[in-house]
Amino acid sequence: MLKIENLEKNFDSFKALNGLDLEIEDGSLYGLVGRNGAGKTTAMKIITGLLPFNKGKVLVDDIDIEKELKKVKMKIGYVSDTFGIYENLNVYEYMDFFASIYGLVGLKARKRIMDLLEVVGLSSKSDFLVNNLSKGMEQRLSLARALIHDPKFLIMDEPTSGMDPASRYSFKELMRQLCESGKTILLSSHILGELSELCTDIGIIDNGKMLTSGKIEDIMYNINKSSPIEVKVLNCETLAMEIFKKNKNVTSISLRDRNFMLGFEGDKFEEAKLLKELIDNEIAVLSFMRETGSLESFFMKLTNKNKEKIILRNEY
């Protein structure tokens, strides 16, 4: 659905995108993660044709946006991070206005509008003034508007920002339903745990470059593989320390009251080998457990420019 190659965008001397590569398959629900200023919104605005770019290539459904932007726009629905104000318009009038932009009028427009309001849970709010809607309702209306021309590709910039937990939950369920119906979705969010629960694929962007991208299960596997291991021994602390220091997969060691916390970058087989070595040396191991990783910790590790050092201390 989307292929970006070596994309660059400059704002005077500031390089917002610096050789960005991104590929999204049909039917994916792709989450784009990055700090404020990492380049997420800039990339989204370029894909939608709202911003020109300095270098690179952007293909949407195999169509080059520089050559056939009008065709690309018909394939895209865009939900920005701000709603905009439409005073004195009610929900139905708001939708009718955008329907007319795409040539939908009369009974055809009315059916499309009411069907979409039903999908996003606003059918009972058609007479409400737009500027009196809650944040969650605004985002649902923005989504309905973006779907008015039945696009194949939805782009959503921080769609759940400012929503209460109940609204976020129902919005996530709506995203899943749209993806199952055949839509391809690209969304950004600062709520990283939310993306790990929702998305099929994820990419982490920093300083205008893609740091890592892939299937969520592969990303989460790498997260868990890089999470620390907690080991509690009942004897031979000094020997256990020596074993840990010699193991090539151990990157850091902390010790408190016979509890070791190990930075460990091996897989499950390497974990098992380490446990076996402890037991073979007659060290009584009370517990040996890999901590559950999180997308937040993985993001911080990837975007942290300081190299991790081995730390030997009595507290952690």
Disulfide bonds with the S-S distance in Angstrom:
none
